[in-house]
């Protein structure tokens, strides 16, 4: 079994590898490359939602956008 760059044998080896190698720095190191993608997708989704609301209200002839 390969856990966080170290080879572990058996369940005890996997638990030992996780307990020694699973640190806050390791987690942030794994998440950091995806943060710009998540922020970009979130902003696009929010923008699409707001635009859909505006278009929906405008198509019904309602004011107060």
C-alpha positions as CSV (number, residue, x, y, z in Angstrom):
1,X,0.0,0.0,0.0
2,X,1.3,3.5,-0.9
3,X,0.3,6.2,1.5
4,X,1.5,9.8,1.2
5,X,4.7,8.8,-0.5
6,X,5.7,6.0,1.8
7,X,5.1,2.3,1.3
8,X,3.0,0.7,4.1
9,X,2.4,-3.0,4.7
10,X,-0.8,-4.1,6.3
11,X,-3.4,-2.1,8.2
12,X,-1.0,-1.2,11.0
13,X,1.5,0.2,8.5
14,X,-1.2,2.2,6.8
15,X,-2.3,3.6,10.1
16,X,1.3,4.5,11.0
17,X,1.9,6.1,7.7
18,X,-1.3,8.2,7.9
19,X,-0.7,9.3,11.5
20,X,2.9,10.4,10.8
21,X,2.4,11.9,7.3
22,X,-1.1,13.4,7.5
23,X,-0.3,16.9,8.7
24,X,-1.9,20.2,8.1
25,X,0.8,21.1,5.6
26,X,0.2,17.9,3.6
27,X,-3.5,18.6,3.4
28,X,-3.0,22.2,2.4
29,X,-0.4,21.1,-0.1
30,X,-2.9,18.8,-1.7
31,X,-5.8,21.3,-1.7
32,X,-3.9,24.5,-2.7
33,X,-3.7,23.7,-6.5
34,X,-7.5,23.4,-6.6
35,X,-8.4,26.6,-4.8
36,X,-8.4,28.9,-7.9
37,X,-10.6,26.4,-9.8
38,X,-13.1,26.2,-6.9
39,X,-13.2,30.0,-6.6
40,X,-13.6,30.5,-10.4
41,X,-16.4,27.9,-10.6
42,X,-18.2,29.4,-7.6
43,X,-18.1,32.9,-9.1
44,X,-19.4,31.6,-12.5
45,X,-22.2,29.7,-10.8
46,X,-23.2,32.7,-8.7
47,X,-23.1,34.9,-11.8
48,X,-25.2,32.5,-13.9
49,X,-27.8,32.3,-11.0
50,X,-28.1,36.0,-10.8
51,X,-28.4,36.4,-14.6
52,X,-31.1,33.7,-14.7
53,X,-33.1,35.5,-12.0
54,X,-32.9,38.8,-13.8
55,X,-33.9,37.2,-17.2
56,X,-36.7,35.3,-15.5
57,X,-38.1,38.5,-13.9
58,X,-37.7,40.4,-17.1
59,X,-39.5,37.8,-19.1
60,X,-42.5,38.0,-16.8
61,X,-42.5,41.8,-17.1
62,X,-41.8,42.3,-13.4
63,X,-39.7,45.3,-12.3
64,X,-37.4,45.6,-9.4
65,X,-34.5,43.6,-10.7
